Amino acid sequence: MLANGIPARLIGLRIVIGSTLLGHPIRAVRAWNRDAQKGSSPNGGIPIVTFAGARDLRLGGDCWSKEGERICVPEVSGRRWSLQVSDLTMVNASVYLVMLLVMVVARFCFT
């Protein structure tokens, strides 16, 4: 739990920062606070629900394992069920935006 705890929270924070220009940062933070602990993994839920909140996506529901067993995944985050191309564009843009921000901050902090 500790090994993934800090990176999961850093990724969640990066998604919130990236969503300030490309999504809804308030919804991302609300989703993080409300839904991050609903899943089976205490750390894996943070990036998933934060992104879903930033894009107002609703994730979860029934799915099936390789063995054919039904798995109930708790529903989390927004109101919209369908994934769109703009959601994937937002992921790519936010990754580049946050990496640029990290490089600029690192440049000023470590020189």
WOMO-V771398 format. One record per pair of residues at least 4 apart in sequence whose ideal C-beta (glycine too) atoms are under 7 Angstrom apart, sorted by the first residue. I is the first residue (numbers start at 0). J is the second residue. D is the distance in whole Angstrom. If there is no record, write none. Layout:
i:j:d
I:J:D
I:J:D
This chain:
i:j:d
0:4:6
0:41:6
0:42:7
3:7:5
3:42:4
4:8:7
4:42:6
5:9:6
6:10:6
7:11:6
7:42:4
7:45:5
7:46:6
8:12:6
8:45:6
9:13:6
10:14:6
10:45:7
10:46:5
11:15:7
11:31:6
11:45:4
11:46:6
11:49:5
12:16:6
13:17:6
13:97:4
14:18:6
14:27:6
14:46:6
14:49:4
14:50:5
14:53:6
14:93:7
15:24:5
15:27:5
15:28:6
15:49:6
16:97:6
16:100:7
17:21:6
17:93:3
17:96:5
17:97:5
18:22:3
18:23:6
18:24:5
18:27:5
18:53:4
18:93:6
19:24:5
20:96:7
21:89:5
21:92:5
21:93:5
22:27:7
22:53:4
22:54:6
22:89:6
23:27:6
23:53:6
23:55:6
24:28:6
24:53:7
25:29:6
26:30:6
26:52:4
26:53:6
26:55:6
26:77:7
27:31:6
27:49:5
27:52:4
27:53:4
28:32:6
29:33:6
29:52:6
30:34:5
30:48:5
30:49:6
30:51:6
30:52:3
30:75:7
30:76:4
31:35:5
31:45:6
31:48:6
31:49:5
31:52:7
34:44:7
34:48:4
34:75:4
34:76:6
35:44:5
35:45:5
35:48:5
36:41:6
36:44:6
37:44:6
37:73:4
37:75:6
38:43:6
38:44:4
38:73:6
40:44:6
43:47:7
44:48:5
45:49:6
46:50:6
47:51:6
47:58:7
48:52:6
48:75:5
48:76:5
49:53:6
50:54:6
51:56:4
51:58:5
51:75:6
51:76:4
51:77:6
52:76:5
52:77:6
54:86:5
54:89:6
55:77:4
55:78:6
55:79:5
56:76:6
56:77:5
56:79:5
56:82:7
56:86:7
57:74:6
57:76:6
57:77:5
57:78:6
57:79:6
57:80:5
58:75:6
58:76:6
59:72:5
59:73:5
59:74:4
59:75:5
60:72:6
60:74:6
61:69:6
61:71:6
62:70:5
62:72:6
63:67:6
63:68:7
63:69:6
63:70:7
64:68:5
64:70:6
82:86:5
84:88:6
85:89:6
86:90:7
87:91:7
88:92:6
89:93:6
90:94:6
91:95:7
92:96:6
93:97:6
94:98:6
95:99:6
96:100:6
97:101:6
98:102:6
99:103:6
100:104:6
101:105:6
102:106:6
103:107:7
104:108:6
105:109:6
106:110:6
